[in-house]
Amino acid sequence: MRPASERIIVALDTPDAAQAVRWTEELAGAVGAFKLGLEFLHSAGPEGVRAVRAAGAERLFLDTKLSDIPNTVAGAARSVASLQPWMFNVHAMAGEQAMRAAHRAATDSPGSGVPRPLVIAVTVLTSLDTAALTAVGVPGGVEETVVRLALLARDAGLDGVVASPLEVRAIRRACGPDFLIVTPGVRPAGGAVHDQARVATPGEAVRSGSDYVVIGRAITGAGTPRSAAQAIAADIESVLSPVGVA
């Protein structure tokens, strides 16, 4: 069973490459991966990604949320894969063909000896609830929609999905034990929920079957980010056992 700290993906939510580098230097070795989102990618670009990697980010999750026609998604996925991330994502609502195109592009792009990046799909953003889905014309509740999109992503050949902790058990039942589940909307007990609507603690998410939890401000906004990450790892460790979630 891998260490609990490896399940933590720290969201480096900043447009400032220098700040992202400082956080990475402080947290390298204490967490499993680092996430760079749209704010960072549009501001700092490929050079910013390389700077974060050089600062000690051995595994990078590029939170690209690609969503367009299949040909455009494929081209974007090739560009993303050239940065050699550990993982990147697309929107499941872009459709099965767009997801297949992203997977093919990621598979074809890495150079010799470089493993292809994992490709996962965003299901329903953790800021949305049933009322928000209804308002944009999506039928059914959140869980039903998330599971439907997760199955579509699995059938398209993707490695897994992004989903809130509240839908993890349902995804695991529908998609099986080997389907990767990455969980944002995770906050330590008593932590502020900020702009998230569907949240849980790190331990609750992992107990439900999440493979990785994405945590940003609860770590990067702490007085000592490394200590905050270690406390979260301890919370995750408390729910794991030799017969628990691997």
N, C-alpha and C positions, 0 to 999 in steps of 0.2 A: 504494500500500500504506500503510495507516494506521500511525502510530507504534507501536512495541512497547508503550509505556507505556499506550496505550489499551486493551490487552487485559487489563490488570490490574483486577480488582474487589476492593477491600479490604473484608473482613468486619469491621464495627465491632461486635465481640462484647462488648457491655457493656449492663447495664441502665441505665447512668448517661448521661443526655442530655448533661450537661456534658462528660464524658469523650469521648463521640462527637464533640461539636463541636470539642474540642481536636484530636483526631486529624484531623478533616476539614480544619480550618484549616491544619494542618501539611502535609497531603498533597494538597490541592487543586492541580490542574495537573500533578501527578506521576503520577497514575493515571487510569484511564478511568472508574471508577464506584465507588460505595460501596454495600455490602450491609448492610441492617438486618434482623436476624433476629427470631425469636419472643421471645427474652429481652428485647430492646430494645422491640419493638412492644407487648408486654404491660405493660411497665413505664412507658415514656415516652409511648406512644400517639401520636395524630396530631400533637400539639404538638411532641413530640420529633422526629418526621419533618420537620416544617416548620423546626425549629431547625437540623437538620443540613443541610437544603437551603440555608438562609440563610447557613450557615457556608462555603459554597462547593461543595457537592455538586450539580453540574449534572445528573448522572445518578444516580438511586437505583434499586437493585434491592431491592424489598421481598420478603424471603424468607418469604412467608406460609404456604407449604405447605398450601394449602387442600385439605381432603378431607372431603366430606360428600355428602348427596344433591344432585342437580343444582340444585334450587330454592335450597337454602341456599348452595351454592357460588356461584350467580349473584348472590345478594344480597350475599355477602361480597366478591365481585369488584367489584361496583359501588362498595362502600364503599372498597375499596382504590384503584380507579381514580380516585376523587374526590381522592385525594392527589397525583395526577399523577406517578406513578412512571415511570421509563423502562421498568421491567420488574417483573413479579411471577410467582409460580409456584403451581402446584397439584400434587397428587399424581396421577401417572398411574394408580395403583391405585384411585383414586376412580371410574375408568371413563370410557368414551368420552363418555357423555352429560354427565357433570359437567364434563369438559374443554371440550366444545362450549358448555356454559352459561357457563363462565368467559370464553371467547373472545367470545361474543355480548355479554356484559355489559360487557367491556372496550371493545368496539367501539362500543357505544351510549352509553357514559358520558362520555367527554371532552367538554369544552365547545368552542365555536367556536374554530378555530385551534390546538387542542391535539391533538397526535398521540396516537393510542391507545397504551397501554402494550403492550409485547411480553408475550406470555403463554407461559410455558414449563412443562414438566412435570418433576417429580422422578421419576426411574426407580427405581433402587435406591440407598439411602443408602450413602455411602462407608464407613460404619462396619460394614456387613454383608458377609459372605462367603457362600460356597455353603452351609456348615454352618448359618449363621443362617437362610438362606432355607428350607432343608430343615426346620428345626425349626418353622417357621410354616406348613409345608405348601405351599410354592411349588416346583413341579417344575422340573427343569432347573438348569443352572448359572447363575452371575451373568450372563455375557455373553449367553446365550440370553434370559434374562429381560429384561435391559436393552434389547436390540434389539427384542424383541416389544413392550415398552412404548413405545419410541421410535416405532415404526411406528404404534402406536395413537394416539399424540399427534399425529403428522403427519397421519393420516387424520382426526383431530378438528379439524384446522385450526390447531393451535398452531404457534408460531414456532420452537420448538425444545425441547430437554430439558436437564436437569441430569444429568450422569453422570460417573463417575470417569474418570481418564485411561486406565485399562486397557481401557475399552470404546469409546474415541473412534473408532478406526479402523473397528471393526465398524459403529458407527452411521453413520459417513460413507459406508461402502459401501452400507448398506441404505437410507439416507434422502436421499442426494445432497448436492451441494456447497452448497446454499443453506439447508439446515436448520441452525439455530443450535445450537451445543453449548457449554454453560457447564460448566466443570470445577472442582469442588472437589477436596479430597484432593491438593492441590499443595503441595510443600515444597521449598525450596532444597536443593541437594545437602548432605547431612550434617545437615539439620534434623530435629528431633524429629517423629515421626508423630502424637503425642498419641493421640486416640481414633479415628483413621482406620485402616481395614484395607487400602484399595486406593489407593496413592499413587504420585506421580511428581514429577519436577522440573518447573518452569514450561516450560523449553525442550522437554522430552520431550513434555509435553501439547500444546504448540502444533505441534511437528513431527508429531504424530499426527493433527492436524486440528482441535484445539480452537479455538474462536473467542475465548473469554474464560476466564481462570483466576481462581479465587476464592482469595484468600490473606488470612489473618487474623493470627494470632499472630506469624508470621515477620516481619511488617511492624510491626504495632502494638506488639508486645512488644520490638522492637529499641530500642537506646539512642537511635538517630536514625532514626525511621521513614522519613523522606524518603530518606535514603541507602540504606536497605534496599530501598525500592521501586525506586530507580534501579538498584541491583545486579540486581534481578529483571528489570527491563526490559532490561538488558544481556544477561542470560541468554537471554531470549526473542529479542532482536535477533540473537543469534549463530546462531540456527537459521533465520532468515528470509533470503530472497533474492528478487530480482525474479521468479523463477520458482517460488518456494516458496508457502507458505500465505498467502493474501491476507487 
